[in-house]
Amino acid sequence: MLGIYYTNTWNAKALPFMSTQLLLSNGSDYPIEEVFSGAVLNTTALETYGIPQLAGSFAWAMFIANAAVNAQV
């Protein structure tokens, strides 16, 4: 995870290290309630805020967890 952060893979230095939250590209919290109002995707809000970002270390952790599950099958 340190390698991902210090090599800036997936623009990791722009986001908090090892954060597990959905974030905007500037590192602030993603407005989930506005984008998914009433549990339905609000496409206008999605266009306004964009696709949520994940910290590089969290994306790597999810990849490894998925690989571990698939290796057991």
PyMOL Python script that loads the backbone (N, CA, C, O; Angstrom):
from pymol import cmd

cmd.read_pdbstr("""\
ATOM      1  N   MET A   1       0.813  -1.188   0.000  1.00  0.00           N
ATOM      2  CA  MET A   1       0.000   0.000   0.000  1.00  0.00           C
ATOM      3  C   MET A   1       0.864   1.263   0.000  1.00  0.00           C
ATOM      4  O   MET A   1       0.511   2.271  -0.612  1.00  0.00           O
ATOM      5  N   LEU A   2       1.972   1.192   0.680  1.00  0.00           N
ATOM      6  CA  LEU A   2       2.879   2.345   0.642  1.00  0.00           C
ATOM      7  C   LEU A   2       3.416   2.577  -0.761  1.00  0.00           C
ATOM      8  O   LEU A   2       3.586   3.718  -1.189  1.00  0.00           O
ATOM      9  N   GLY A   3       3.684   1.482  -1.476  1.00  0.00           N
ATOM     10  CA  GLY A   3       4.163   1.607  -2.850  1.00  0.00           C
ATOM     11  C   GLY A   3       3.145   2.282  -3.743  1.00  0.00           C
ATOM     12  O   GLY A   3       3.504   3.106  -4.584  1.00  0.00           O
ATOM     13  N   ILE A   4       1.878   1.942  -3.571  1.00  0.00           N
ATOM     14  CA  ILE A   4       0.816   2.578  -4.360  1.00  0.00           C
ATOM     15  C   ILE A   4       0.760   4.068  -4.034  1.00  0.00           C
ATOM     16  O   ILE A   4       0.637   4.901  -4.933  1.00  0.00           O
ATOM     17  N   TYR A   5       0.848   4.397  -2.762  1.00  0.00           N
ATOM     18  CA  TYR A   5       0.769   5.799  -2.362  1.00  0.00           C
ATOM     19  C   TYR A   5       1.968   6.604  -2.879  1.00  0.00           C
ATOM     20  O   TYR A   5       1.788   7.648  -3.505  1.00  0.00           O
ATOM     21  N   TYR A   6       3.171   6.131  -2.623  1.00  0.00           N
ATOM     22  CA  TYR A   6       4.357   6.924  -2.965  1.00  0.00           C
ATOM     23  C   TYR A   6       4.681   6.950  -4.449  1.00  0.00           C
ATOM     24  O   TYR A   6       5.402   7.839  -4.903  1.00  0.00           O
ATOM     25  N   THR A   7       4.160   5.988  -5.221  1.00  0.00           N
ATOM     26  CA  THR A   7       4.314   6.070  -6.676  1.00  0.00           C
ATOM     27  C   THR A   7       3.137   6.794  -7.311  1.00  0.00           C
ATOM     28  O   THR A   7       3.093   6.968  -8.529  1.00  0.00           O
ATOM     29  N   ASN A   8       2.186   7.215  -6.489  1.00  0.00           N
ATOM     30  CA  ASN A   8       1.007   7.965  -6.920  1.00  0.00           C
ATOM     31  C   ASN A   8       0.162   7.186  -7.929  1.00  0.00           C
ATOM     32  O   ASN A   8      -0.440   7.764  -8.834  1.00  0.00           O
ATOM     33  N   THR A   9       0.130   5.859  -7.755  1.00  0.00           N
ATOM     34  CA  THR A   9      -0.710   5.024  -8.597  1.00  0.00           C
ATOM     35  C   THR A   9      -2.165   5.396  -8.331  1.00  0.00           C
ATOM     36  O   THR A   9      -2.562   5.590  -7.182  1.00  0.00           O
ATOM     37  N   TRP A  10      -2.948   5.493  -9.384  1.00  0.00           N
ATOM     38  CA  TRP A  10      -4.369   5.874  -9.312  1.00  0.00           C
ATOM     39  C   TRP A  10      -4.559   7.232  -8.632  1.00  0.00           C
ATOM     40  O   TRP A  10      -5.588   7.475  -8.001  1.00  0.00           O
ATOM     41  N   ASN A  11      -3.575   8.104  -8.762  1.00  0.00           N
ATOM     42  CA  ASN A  11      -3.618   9.438  -8.159  1.00  0.00           C
ATOM     43  C   ASN A  11      -3.817   9.355  -6.642  1.00  0.00           C
ATOM     44  O   ASN A  11      -4.565  10.138  -6.057  1.00  0.00           O
ATOM     45  N   ALA A  12      -3.138   8.396  -6.025  1.00  0.00           N
ATOM     46  CA  ALA A  12      -3.325   8.088  -4.600  1.00  0.00           C
ATOM     47  C   ALA A  12      -2.961   9.243  -3.678  1.00  0.00           C
ATOM     48  O   ALA A  12      -3.563   9.380  -2.613  1.00  0.00           O
ATOM     49  N   LYS A  13      -2.001  10.072  -4.050  1.00  0.00           N
ATOM     50  CA  LYS A  13      -1.581  11.158  -3.164  1.00  0.00           C
ATOM     51  C   LYS A  13      -2.620  12.272  -3.057  1.00  0.00           C
ATOM     52  O   LYS A  13      -2.541  13.101  -2.151  1.00  0.00           O
ATOM     53  N   ALA A  14      -3.579  12.302  -3.957  1.00  0.00           N
ATOM     54  CA  ALA A  14      -4.616  13.334  -3.916  1.00  0.00           C
ATOM     55  C   ALA A  14      -5.714  12.999  -2.907  1.00  0.00           C
ATOM     56  O   ALA A  14      -6.559  13.840  -2.598  1.00  0.00           O
ATOM     57  N   LEU A  15      -5.698  11.759  -2.394  1.00  0.00           N
ATOM     58  CA  LEU A  15      -6.752  11.310  -1.485  1.00  0.00           C
ATOM     59  C   LEU A  15      -6.134  10.864  -0.163  1.00  0.00           C
ATOM     60  O   LEU A  15      -4.943  10.558  -0.111  1.00  0.00           O
ATOM     61  N   PRO A  16      -6.932  10.822   0.906  1.00  0.00           N
ATOM     62  CA  PRO A  16      -6.397  10.385   2.200  1.00  0.00           C
ATOM     63  C   PRO A  16      -5.890   8.940   2.142  1.00  0.00           C
ATOM     64  O   PRO A  16      -6.535   8.079   1.545  1.00  0.00           O
ATOM     65  N   PHE A  17      -4.754   8.682   2.752  1.00  0.00           N
ATOM     66  CA  PHE A  17      -4.153   7.349   2.753  1.00  0.00           C
ATOM     67  C   PHE A  17      -5.036   6.378   3.525  1.00  0.00           C
ATOM     68  O   PHE A  17      -5.436   6.663   4.654  1.00  0.00           O
ATOM     69  N   MET A  18      -5.337   5.248   2.928  1.00  0.00           N
ATOM     70  CA  MET A  18      -6.126   4.161   3.508  1.00  0.00           C
ATOM     71  C   MET A  18      -7.549   4.562   3.896  1.00  0.00           C
ATOM     72  O   MET A  18      -8.131   3.957   4.796  1.00  0.00           O
ATOM     73  N   SER A  19      -8.108   5.548   3.250  1.00  0.00           N
ATOM     74  CA  SER A  19      -9.494   5.912   3.496  1.00  0.00           C
ATOM     75  C   SER A  19     -10.414   4.854   2.902  1.00  0.00           C
ATOM     76  O   SER A  19     -10.127   4.307   1.837  1.00  0.00           O
ATOM     77  N   THR A  20     -11.506   4.567   3.577  1.00  0.00           N
ATOM     78  CA  THR A  20     -12.481   3.595   3.078  1.00  0.00           C
ATOM     79  C   THR A  20     -13.763   4.279   2.613  1.00  0.00           C
ATOM     80  O   THR A  20     -14.767   3.609   2.375  1.00  0.00           O
ATOM     81  N   GLN A  21     -13.740   5.593   2.483  1.00  0.00           N
ATOM     82  CA  GLN A  21     -14.926   6.351   2.091  1.00  0.00           C
ATOM     83  C   GLN A  21     -14.937   6.606   0.590  1.00  0.00           C
ATOM     84  O   GLN A  21     -13.899   6.585  -0.070  1.00  0.00           O
ATOM     85  N   LEU A  22     -16.137   6.846   0.068  1.00  0.00           N
ATOM     86  CA  LEU A  22     -16.259   7.350  -1.295  1.00  0.00           C
ATOM     87  C   LEU A  22     -15.917   8.833  -1.239  1.00  0.00           C
ATOM     88  O   LEU A  22     -16.413   9.556  -0.374  1.00  0.00           O
ATOM     89  N   LEU A  23     -15.077   9.282  -2.151  1.00  0.00           N
ATOM     90  CA  LEU A  23     -14.577  10.650  -2.096  1.00  0.00           C
ATOM     91  C   LEU A  23     -14.749  11.354  -3.439  1.00  0.00           C
ATOM     92  O   LEU A  23     -14.872  10.716  -4.484  1.00  0.00           O
ATOM     93  N   LEU A  24     -14.754  12.684  -3.382  1.00  0.00           N
ATOM     94  CA  LEU A  24     -14.650  13.487  -4.590  1.00  0.00           C
ATOM     95  C   LEU A  24     -13.179  13.539  -4.994  1.00  0.00           C
ATOM     96  O   LEU A  24     -12.309  13.180  -4.201  1.00  0.00           O
ATOM     97  N   SER A  25     -12.898  13.973  -6.195  1.00  0.00           N
ATOM     98  CA  SER A  25     -11.504  14.000  -6.655  1.00  0.00           C
ATOM     99  C   SER A  25     -10.629  14.927  -5.827  1.00  0.00           C
ATOM    100  O   SER A  25      -9.407  14.784  -5.853  1.00  0.00           O
ATOM    101  N   ASN A  26     -11.216  15.881  -5.085  1.00  0.00           N
ATOM    102  CA  ASN A  26     -10.422  16.773  -4.239  1.00  0.00           C
ATOM    103  C   ASN A  26     -10.217  16.219  -2.828  1.00  0.00           C
ATOM    104  O   ASN A  26      -9.596  16.876  -1.993  1.00  0.00           O
ATOM    105  N   GLY A  27     -10.739  14.999  -2.551  1.00  0.00           N
ATOM    106  CA  GLY A  27     -10.539  14.361  -1.263  1.00  0.00           C
ATOM    107  C   GLY A  27     -11.650  14.583  -0.256  1.00  0.00           C
ATOM    108  O   GLY A  27     -11.616  14.001   0.828  1.00  0.00           O
ATOM    109  N   SER A  28     -12.641  15.411  -0.585  1.00  0.00           N
ATOM    110  CA  SER A  28     -13.751  15.626   0.346  1.00  0.00           C
ATOM    111  C   SER A  28     -14.786  14.507   0.197  1.00  0.00           C
ATOM    112  O   SER A  28     -14.770  13.757  -0.779  1.00  0.00           O
ATOM    113  N   ASP A  29     -15.672  14.410   1.169  1.00  0.00           N
ATOM    114  CA  ASP A  29     -16.676  13.350   1.167  1.00  0.00           C
ATOM    115  C   ASP A  29     -17.590  13.440  -0.050  1.00  0.00           C
ATOM    116  O   ASP A  29     -17.981  14.531  -0.467  1.00  0.00           O
ATOM    117  N   TYR A  30     -17.925  12.284  -0.614  1.00  0.00           N
ATOM    118  CA  TYR A  30     -18.833  12.210  -1.758  1.00  0.00           C
ATOM    119  C   TYR A  30     -20.265  12.361  -1.254  1.00  0.00           C
ATOM    120  O   TYR A  30     -20.638  11.705  -0.282  1.00  0.00           O
ATOM    121  N   PRO A  31     -21.078  13.209  -1.889  1.00  0.00           N
ATOM    122  CA  PRO A  31     -22.450  13.442  -1.414  1.00  0.00           C
ATOM    123  C   PRO A  31     -23.404  12.313  -1.839  1.00  0.00           C
ATOM    124  O   PRO A  31     -24.193  12.475  -2.769  1.00  0.00           O
ATOM    125  N   ILE A  32     -23.321  11.192  -1.159  1.00  0.00           N
ATOM    126  CA  ILE A  32     -24.094  10.004  -1.523  1.00  0.00           C
ATOM    127  C   ILE A  32     -25.597  10.287  -1.473  1.00  0.00           C
ATOM    128  O   ILE A  32     -26.338   9.837  -2.347  1.00  0.00           O
ATOM    129  N   GLU A  33     -26.050  11.025  -0.465  1.00  0.00           N
ATOM    130  CA  GLU A  33     -27.480  11.292  -0.310  1.00  0.00           C
ATOM    131  C   GLU A  33     -28.045  12.093  -1.479  1.00  0.00           C
ATOM    132  O   GLU A  33     -29.201  11.910  -1.861  1.00  0.00           O
ATOM    133  N   GLU A  34     -27.229  12.978  -2.046  1.00  0.00           N
ATOM    134  CA  GLU A  34     -27.700  13.787  -3.173  1.00  0.00           C
ATOM    135  C   GLU A  34     -27.671  12.997  -4.476  1.00  0.00           C
ATOM    136  O   GLU A  34     -28.556  13.155  -5.318  1.00  0.00           O
ATOM    137  N   VAL A  35     -26.671  12.158  -4.646  1.00  0.00           N
ATOM    138  CA  VAL A  35     -26.553  11.388  -5.888  1.00  0.00           C
ATOM    139  C   VAL A  35     -27.537  10.224  -5.908  1.00  0.00           C
ATOM    140  O   VAL A  35     -28.054   9.866  -6.966  1.00  0.00           O
ATOM    141  N   PHE A  36     -27.796   9.634  -4.750  1.00  0.00           N
ATOM    142  CA  PHE A  36     -28.745   8.527  -4.647  1.00  0.00           C
ATOM    143  C   PHE A  36     -29.934   8.958  -3.788  1.00  0.00           C
ATOM    144  O   PHE A  36     -30.177   8.386  -2.725  1.00  0.00           O
ATOM    145  N   SER A  37     -30.666   9.958  -4.246  1.00  0.00           N
ATOM    146  CA  SER A  37     -31.805  10.447  -3.467  1.00  0.00           C
ATOM    147  C   SER A  37     -32.945   9.436  -3.526  1.00  0.00           C
ATOM    148  O   SER A  37     -33.386   9.042  -4.606  1.00  0.00           O
ATOM    149  N   GLY A  38     -33.416   9.023  -2.348  1.00  0.00           N
ATOM    150  CA  GLY A  38     -34.478   8.030  -2.264  1.00  0.00           C
ATOM    151  C   GLY A  38     -34.076   6.681  -2.827  1.00  0.00           C
ATOM    152  O   GLY A  38     -34.916   5.959  -3.363  1.00  0.00           O
ATOM    153  N   ALA A  39     -32.801   6.329  -2.712  1.00  0.00           N
ATOM    154  CA  ALA A  39     -32.245   5.065  -3.207  1.00  0.00           C
ATOM    155  C   ALA A  39     -32.338   4.926  -4.720  1.00  0.00           C
ATOM    156  O   ALA A  39     -32.266   3.817  -5.249  1.00  0.00           O
ATOM    157  N   VAL A  40     -32.498   6.053  -5.421  1.00  0.00           N
ATOM    158  CA  VAL A  40     -32.554   6.060  -6.882  1.00  0.00           C
ATOM    159  C   VAL A  40     -31.459   6.993  -7.380  1.00  0.00           C
ATOM    160  O   VAL A  40     -31.265   8.080  -6.838  1.00  0.00           O
ATOM    161  N   LEU A  41     -30.751   6.564  -8.410  1.00  0.00           N
ATOM    162  CA  LEU A  41     -29.666   7.380  -8.967  1.00  0.00           C
ATOM    163  C   LEU A  41     -30.215   8.654  -9.586  1.00  0.00           C
ATOM    164  O   LEU A  41     -31.085   8.610 -10.456  1.00  0.00           O
ATOM    165  N   ASN A  42     -29.704   9.781  -9.132  1.00  0.00           N
ATOM    166  CA  ASN A  42     -30.052  11.085  -9.681  1.00  0.00           C
ATOM    167  C   ASN A  42     -28.970  11.424 -10.709  1.00  0.00           C
ATOM    168  O   ASN A  42     -27.874  11.847 -10.342  1.00  0.00           O
ATOM    169  N   THR A  43     -29.277  11.240 -11.991  1.00  0.00           N
ATOM    170  CA  THR A  43     -28.258  11.412 -13.036  1.00  0.00           C
ATOM    171  C   THR A  43     -27.769  12.851 -13.138  1.00  0.00           C
ATOM    172  O   THR A  43     -26.621  13.083 -13.516  1.00  0.00           O
ATOM    173  N   THR A  44     -28.612  13.812 -12.812  1.00  0.00           N
ATOM    174  CA  THR A  44     -28.180  15.213 -12.826  1.00  0.00           C
ATOM    175  C   THR A  44     -27.115  15.447 -11.761  1.00  0.00           C
ATOM    176  O   THR A  44     -26.100  16.091 -12.027  1.00  0.00           O
ATOM    177  N   ALA A  45     -27.343  14.926 -10.556  1.00  0.00           N
ATOM    178  CA  ALA A  45     -26.354  15.070  -9.484  1.00  0.00           C
ATOM    179  C   ALA A  45     -25.083  14.297  -9.818  1.00  0.00           C
ATOM    180  O   ALA A  45     -23.984  14.754  -9.503  1.00  0.00           O
ATOM    181  N   LEU A  46     -25.216  13.134 -10.448  1.00  0.00           N
ATOM    182  CA  LEU A  46     -24.034  12.364 -10.842  1.00  0.00           C
ATOM    183  C   LEU A  46     -23.190  13.152 -11.839  1.00  0.00           C
ATOM    184  O   LEU A  46     -21.962  13.152 -11.748  1.00  0.00           O
ATOM    185  N   GLU A  47     -23.835  13.817 -12.782  1.00  0.00           N
ATOM    186  CA  GLU A  47     -23.088  14.650 -13.740  1.00  0.00           C
ATOM    187  C   GLU A  47     -22.415  15.823 -13.034  1.00  0.00           C
ATOM    188  O   GLU A  47     -21.318  16.230 -13.415  1.00  0.00           O
ATOM    189  N   THR A  48     -23.064  16.364 -12.014  1.00  0.00           N
ATOM    190  CA  THR A  48     -22.503  17.490 -11.270  1.00  0.00           C
ATOM    191  C   THR A  48     -21.279  17.076 -10.463  1.00  0.00           C
ATOM    192  O   THR A  48     -20.246  17.744 -10.514  1.00  0.00           O
ATOM    193  N   TYR A  49     -21.389  15.964  -9.709  1.00  0.00           N
ATOM    194  CA  TYR A  49     -20.321  15.543  -8.802  1.00  0.00           C
ATOM    195  C   TYR A  49     -19.330  14.576  -9.437  1.00  0.00           C
ATOM    196  O   TYR A  49     -18.186  14.489  -8.990  1.00  0.00           O
ATOM    197  N   GLY A  50     -19.739  13.860 -10.451  1.00  0.00           N
ATOM    198  CA  GLY A  50     -18.852  12.895 -11.107  1.00  0.00           C
ATOM    199  C   GLY A  50     -18.862  11.545 -10.403  1.00  0.00           C
ATOM    200  O   GLY A  50     -19.582  11.332  -9.428  1.00  0.00           O
ATOM    201  N   ILE A  51     -18.055  10.657 -10.920  1.00  0.00           N
ATOM    202  CA  ILE A  51     -17.926   9.310 -10.374  1.00  0.00           C
ATOM    203  C   ILE A  51     -17.135   9.386  -9.059  1.00  0.00           C
ATOM    204  O   ILE A  51     -16.138  10.104  -8.990  1.00  0.00           O
ATOM    205  N   PRO A  52     -17.560   8.660  -8.019  1.00  0.00           N
ATOM    206  CA  PRO A  52     -16.807   8.699  -6.761  1.00  0.00           C
ATOM    207  C   PRO A  52     -15.415   8.085  -6.913  1.00  0.00           C
ATOM    208  O   PRO A  52     -15.193   7.215  -7.755  1.00  0.00           O
ATOM    209  N   GLN A  53     -14.503   8.546  -6.098  1.00  0.00           N
ATOM    210  CA  GLN A  53     -13.127   8.082  -6.102  1.00  0.00           C
ATOM    211  C   GLN A  53     -12.867   7.214  -4.872  1.00  0.00           C
ATOM    212  O   GLN A  53     -13.482   7.409  -3.824  1.00  0.00           O
ATOM    213  N   LEU A  54     -11.962   6.267  -5.009  1.00  0.00           N
ATOM    214  CA  LEU A  54     -11.503   5.459  -3.880  1.00  0.00           C
ATOM    215  C   LEU A  54     -10.025   5.719  -3.668  1.00  0.00           C
ATOM    216  O   LEU A  54      -9.286   5.943  -4.626  1.00  0.00           O
ATOM    217  N   ALA A  55      -9.593   5.691  -2.426  1.00  0.00           N
ATOM    218  CA  ALA A  55      -8.157   5.793  -2.145  1.00  0.00           C
ATOM    219  C   ALA A  55      -7.459   4.591  -2.787  1.00  0.00           C
ATOM    220  O   ALA A  55      -8.005   3.488  -2.791  1.00  0.00           O
ATOM    221  N   GLY A  56      -6.266   4.798  -3.326  1.00  0.00           N
ATOM    222  CA  GLY A  56      -5.532   3.729  -3.996  1.00  0.00           C
ATOM    223  C   GLY A  56      -5.301   2.524  -3.109  1.00  0.00           C
ATOM    224  O   GLY A  56      -5.388   1.385  -3.566  1.00  0.00           O
ATOM    225  N   SER A  57      -5.006   2.770  -1.842  1.00  0.00           N
ATOM    226  CA  SER A  57      -4.764   1.657  -0.919  1.00  0.00           C
ATOM    227  C   SER A  57      -6.034   0.847  -0.681  1.00  0.00           C
ATOM    228  O   SER A  57      -5.965  -0.373  -0.528  1.00  0.00           O
ATOM    229  N   PHE A  58      -7.190   1.504  -0.647  1.00  0.00           N
ATOM    230  CA  PHE A  58      -8.447   0.788  -0.451  1.00  0.00           C
ATOM    231  C   PHE A  58      -8.801  -0.015  -1.706  1.00  0.00           C
ATOM    232  O   PHE A  58      -9.290  -1.140  -1.603  1.00  0.00           O
ATOM    233  N   ALA A  59      -8.556   0.556  -2.884  1.00  0.00           N
ATOM    234  CA  ALA A  59      -8.804  -0.181  -4.130  1.00  0.00           C
ATOM    235  C   ALA A  59      -7.922  -1.429  -4.186  1.00  0.00           C
ATOM    236  O   ALA A  59      -8.384  -2.494  -4.594  1.00  0.00           O
ATOM    237  N   TRP A  60      -6.664  -1.306  -3.783  1.00  0.00           N
ATOM    238  CA  TRP A  60      -5.755  -2.452  -3.756  1.00  0.00           C
ATOM    239  C   TRP A  60      -6.244  -3.500  -2.753  1.00  0.00           C
ATOM    240  O   TRP A  60      -6.202  -4.695  -3.044  1.00  0.00           O
ATOM    241  N   ALA A  61      -6.698  -3.073  -1.594  1.00  0.00           N
ATOM    242  CA  ALA A  61      -7.202  -4.005  -0.588  1.00  0.00           C
ATOM    243  C   ALA A  61      -8.414  -4.775  -1.112  1.00  0.00           C
ATOM    244  O   ALA A  61      -8.534  -5.976  -0.870  1.00  0.00           O
ATOM    245  N   MET A  62      -9.306  -4.101  -1.821  1.00  0.00           N
ATOM    246  CA  MET A  62     -10.476  -4.777  -2.391  1.00  0.00           C
ATOM    247  C   MET A  62     -10.061  -5.775  -3.476  1.00  0.00           C
ATOM    248  O   MET A  62     -10.649  -6.850  -3.590  1.00  0.00           O
ATOM    249  N   PHE A  63      -9.055  -5.420  -4.268  1.00  0.00           N
ATOM    250  CA  PHE A  63      -8.537  -6.326  -5.294  1.00  0.00           C
ATOM    251  C   PHE A  63      -7.960  -7.592  -4.653  1.00  0.00           C
ATOM    252  O   PHE A  63      -8.249  -8.704  -5.094  1.00  0.00           O
ATOM    253  N   ILE A  64      -7.150  -7.416  -3.621  1.00  0.00           N
ATOM    254  CA  ILE A  64      -6.527  -8.562  -2.940  1.00  0.00           C
ATOM    255  C   ILE A  64      -7.588  -9.417  -2.262  1.00  0.00           C
ATOM    256  O   ILE A  64      -7.499 -10.644  -2.312  1.00  0.00           O
ATOM    257  N   ALA A  65      -8.585  -8.812  -1.632  1.00  0.00           N
ATOM    258  CA  ALA A  65      -9.654  -9.573  -0.989  1.00  0.00           C
ATOM    259  C   ALA A  65     -10.424 -10.384  -2.028  1.00  0.00           C
ATOM    260  O   ALA A  65     -10.776 -11.536  -1.775  1.00  0.00           O
ATOM    261  N   ASN A  66     -10.686  -9.799  -3.181  1.00  0.00           N
ATOM    262  CA  ASN A  66     -11.384 -10.515  -4.246  1.00  0.00           C
ATOM    263  C   ASN A  66     -10.529 -11.668  -4.755  1.00  0.00           C
ATOM    264  O   ASN A  66     -11.043 -12.763  -4.985  1.00  0.00           O
ATOM    265  N   ALA A  67      -9.248 -11.439  -4.930  1.00  0.00           N
ATOM    266  CA  ALA A  67      -8.347 -12.496  -5.391  1.00  0.00           C
ATOM    267  C   ALA A  67      -8.276 -13.646  -4.380  1.00  0.00           C
ATOM    268  O   ALA A  67      -8.216 -14.813  -4.768  1.00  0.00           O
ATOM    269  N   ALA A  68      -8.281 -13.318  -3.101  1.00  0.00           N
ATOM    270  CA  ALA A  68      -8.219 -14.338  -2.065  1.00  0.00           C
ATOM    271  C   ALA A  68      -9.490 -15.196  -2.071  1.00  0.00           C
ATOM    272  O   ALA A  68      -9.418 -16.415  -1.918  1.00  0.00           O
ATOM    273  N   VAL A  69     -10.626 -14.570  -2.243  1.00  0.00           N
ATOM    274  CA  VAL A  69     -11.891 -15.325  -2.295  1.00  0.00           C
ATOM    275  C   VAL A  69     -11.902 -16.229  -3.518  1.00  0.00           C
ATOM    276  O   VAL A  69     -12.289 -17.394  -3.424  1.00  0.00           O
ATOM    277  N   ASN A  70     -11.486 -15.712  -4.653  1.00  0.00           N
ATOM    278  CA  ASN A  70     -11.504 -16.493  -5.887  1.00  0.00           C
ATOM    279  C   ASN A  70     -10.479 -17.612  -5.862  1.00  0.00           C
ATOM    280  O   ASN A  70     -10.672 -18.638  -6.515  1.00  0.00           O
ATOM    281  N   ALA A  71      -9.403 -17.437  -5.128  1.00  0.00           N
ATOM    282  CA  ALA A  71      -8.389 -18.491  -5.030  1.00  0.00           C
ATOM    283  C   ALA A  71      -8.905 -19.682  -4.227  1.00  0.00           C
ATOM    284  O   ALA A  71      -8.432 -20.804  -4.407  1.00  0.00           O
ATOM    285  N   GLN A  72      -9.866 -19.444  -3.349  1.00  0.00           N
ATOM    286  CA  GLN A  72     -10.423 -20.500  -2.513  1.00  0.00           C
ATOM    287  C   GLN A  72     -11.494 -21.311  -3.234  1.00  0.00           C
ATOM    288  O   GLN A  72     -11.844 -22.407  -2.795  1.00  0.00           O
ATOM    289  N   VAL A  73     -12.007 -20.786  -4.322  1.00  0.00           N
ATOM    290  CA  VAL A  73     -13.118 -21.459  -5.031  1.00  0.00           C
ATOM    291  C   VAL A  73     -12.610 -22.574  -5.899  1.00  0.00           C
ATOM    292  O   VAL A  73     -13.398 -23.245  -6.565  1.00  0.00           O
TER     293      VAL A  73
END
""", "prot")
cmd.dss("prot")
cmd.show_as("cartoon", "prot")
cmd.util.cbc("prot")
cmd.orient("prot")
